[in-house]
Structures are given as C-alpha cells and as structure tokens.
Amino acid sequence: MQKIPNAARFIDRNTIVLIRRFDVSVDRLWTAITRKEELDQWFMPTTIDLRVGGKFSFEGGWDGSIGWLEQHKNIQFDSEHGGYTRFEVEEDGQASIFALTDSLPSDFAVPAAVQERDGPLLSSQPGGPGTHWVGVVAGWHAFVDQLERHLGGSTFEANHLLGYNRLCSIYEILLTERFADSASS
C-alpha cells in the first residue's frame, strides 16, 4: 500500500480522521479553528455563528449548522446533506493534538457539480456511495497542512495546489487499494 506522511485514516467505511500535533497551546489552536478571520486564512472563506444550532457556510464547500460545541475541545459542523465534520483539540504538554473527523451519510454520492468542476480523477469515489472521494480526502489533508503552516506563522501558499495535486494522485491509489481490499474480504 502507498505511504504518505500524516495520511487520513479510516475509522469505518464512511469516516476518515486526520490527526496532527502542533506546537501551540490549545487556546491558540482553538482560535485558529473557530474564528472567521483565521478560518478565512487557512481553510476557506467562512461564515459562522459559533453556537450549537448556529449556521455556518464554507465557500465552495458546504452549509449547515453547528451540531456540537464544547469550548476549547470540539466543534462539529453538521452538513445540510447529512454527515458531519468535527474539529477536536486536546492538550499535549506544551503542544496540542488536532483531529479532523469527516463522516459521510451511507448513501452520499459525489455531487454532480463537483464531478463537473473537478473531473473524473478528483471526483472518483472508489468505494461507491457513502465513501470519500479522492479530491475531498486530499483536500482535507491539504487544509490540515495549511493549518500547520498558519499556526507556524506562514501565510497561505500559492503553490499549495501542487501539494494538493500530488495528494490526489496518492489518495487515488490509497482509496482504490482500500476499497479493493474490503471488497475482497
């Protein structure tokens, strides 16, 4: 199987998690993942009402409401299409652990608009409905890489797309292998 540093791990058929350790306090990490001004810098332009039931919108991503919020611990973004993305933080000495968990509804298929925009490689869903597609897993990975740069004081890197394209190539192999293995078991 193909190896990639900090690769997404499968929790189950519909859920992935990316975990990183950052040399910042939980307070600093929490600010980076919950404040619009910071999300706009490392993630994507965001509208957020930071309270349970509050609405969010990630430009080019999705909309929904905050389903779970525990200050300085976790925030869960419940998609209007079902599924969720959760950001969790935990203290680790002088550093912090960050986990991004993304779970899709079991019948979720890549939206037609994404297929048209991204093409067959990036919208490839090797595991079928309910599983992650190449572009979204590579995107989550690239966003967590960008969060790491942001926390280190770097600005958004224009060449991050080169890294994203490389991640897409690797995740195409990883997802195909993963679902081929589970289909043969």
C-alpha positions in Angstrom: 0.0 0.0 0.0 1.2 3.6 -0.8 2.5 5.5 2.2 2.1 9.3 2.9 3.1 11.2 6.0 0.1 12.1 8.2 -2.3 10.2 5.9 -6.0 10.1 6.6 -7.1 7.0 8.5 -10.3 5.2 8.0 -12.5 4.8 11.1 -15.1 2.9 9.2 -16.4 2.8 5.6 -17.8 6.4 5.7 -15.5 8.1 8.2 -11.9 9.4 8.0 -9.7 11.1 10.5 -6.6 13.2 10.2 -4.6 13.8 13.4 -1.7 16.2 13.9 0.4 17.5 16.8 1.0 21.3 16.8 3.5 23.1 18.9 0.9 25.7 20.1 -1.4 26.0 23.1 -5.0 24.7 22.9 -6.2 28.3 23.2 -4.2 29.3 20.1 -5.4 26.2 18.1 -9.0 26.8 19.2 -8.8 30.4 17.9 -7.4 29.2 14.6 -10.3 26.7 14.0 -13.2 28.8 15.3 -12.6 32.4 14.3 -13.8 33.5 10.9 -10.7 35.7 10.3 -8.4 32.7 10.9 -10.6 30.1 9.0 -10.5 32.5 6.1 -6.7 32.3 6.1 -6.0 28.6 6.3 -9.3 27.0 5.3 -11.7 28.8 3.1 -13.9 31.9 3.3 -16.3 31.2 6.1 -19.5 32.5 7.7 -20.0 31.0 11.2 -22.4 31.6 14.1 -20.4 29.8 16.9 -23.1 28.2 19.0 -25.0 24.9 18.9 -27.6 25.4 16.2 -25.7 28.3 14.7 -25.4 28.3 10.9 -22.1 28.0 9.0 -21.2 28.3 5.4 -17.9 27.3 3.9 -17.5 29.0 0.4 -17.1 26.3 -2.2 -17.7 23.7 0.4 -21.0 23.2 2.2 -23.5 24.7 4.6 -25.2 23.5 7.7 -25.3 24.1 11.4 -23.2 23.6 14.5 -24.3 20.3 15.9 -21.9 20.0 18.9 -19.7 22.6 20.6 -17.5 22.2 23.6 -15.3 25.3 24.1 -11.6 24.5 23.7 -12.4 20.9 22.9 -14.5 20.3 19.8 -16.8 21.8 17.2 -18.9 19.7 14.9 -20.2 21.0 11.6 -23.4 19.1 10.6 -23.9 19.3 6.9 -27.3 20.1 5.5 -26.9 17.0 3.3 -26.2 14.7 6.3 -22.8 13.7 7.7 -20.5 15.9 9.7 -17.0 17.3 10.0 -15.6 17.6 13.5 -12.6 19.5 14.7 -11.2 18.3 18.1 -8.4 19.7 20.2 -6.6 18.3 23.2 -3.7 19.5 25.3 -0.4 17.5 24.9 2.1 19.1 27.3 3.1 22.4 25.8 1.6 21.4 22.5 -1.9 20.4 21.1 -3.4 17.5 19.3 -5.8 18.3 16.5 -8.1 15.8 15.0 -10.3 16.4 11.9 -13.0 13.7 11.5 -15.2 13.7 8.4 -18.2 11.3 8.2 -20.5 10.9 5.2 -24.0 9.6 5.1 -24.0 6.0 3.8 -25.8 6.9 0.6 -23.8 10.0 -0.2 -22.7 10.3 -3.8 -20.3 13.0 -5.2 -22.5 15.9 -6.2 -22.8 16.4 -10.0 -21.5 20.0 -9.6 -18.3 18.6 -8.0 -18.0 16.0 -10.8 -18.3 18.7 -13.5 -15.9 21.1 -11.7 -13.3 18.6 -10.7 -13.4 15.9 -13.4 -13.2 12.1 -13.1 -10.0 11.8 -11.2 -10.7 14.2 -8.3 -14.4 13.1 -8.0 -13.6 9.4 -8.2 -15.4 7.5 -5.4 -13.7 4.1 -5.4 -15.8 2.8 -2.5 -19.1 3.9 -4.0 -21.8 5.9 -2.3 -21.1 6.9 1.3 -17.4 6.8 0.9 -14.9 9.6 0.5 -13.7 10.6 -3.0 -10.2 11.4 -4.0 -10.5 15.2 -4.1 -12.2 15.6 -0.7 -9.7 13.4 1.2 -6.8 15.2 -0.5 -8.5 18.5 0.3 -8.9 17.7 4.0 -5.2 16.7 4.1 -4.1 19.9 2.3 -6.2 22.0 4.7 -4.6 20.4 7.8 -1.2 21.0 6.2 -2.2 24.6 5.6 -3.4 24.9 9.3 0.0 23.7 10.3 1.7 26.5 8.2 -0.8 29.1 9.5 0.0 28.1 13.2 3.7 28.4 12.4 3.2 32.0 11.2 3.2 31.3 7.4 0.7 32.9 5.1 -1.3 30.9 2.6 1.0 29.3 0.0 0.0 29.9 -3.6 1.9 26.7 -4.6 -0.2 24.6 -2.2 -2.1 23.3 -5.3 1.0 21.4 -6.3 0.8 19.6 -3.0 -2.9 19.1 -3.4 -2.4 17.5 -6.9 0.3 15.2 -5.5 -2.0 14.3 -2.6 -4.8 13.5 -5.1 -2.6 11.1 -7.0 -1.6 9.3 -3.8 -5.1 9.2 -2.4 -6.4 7.8 -5.7 -4.2 4.8 -5.1 -4.9 4.6 -1.4 -8.7 4.7 -1.8 -8.7 2.2 -4.7 -6.5 -0.2 -2.7 -8.5 0.3 0.5 -11.8 -0.5 -1.1 -10.4 -3.3 -3.3 -9.2 -4.9 -0.1 -12.5 -4.5 1.6 -14.4 -5.8 -1.4 -12.3 -9.0 -1.5 -12.8 -9.7 2.2 
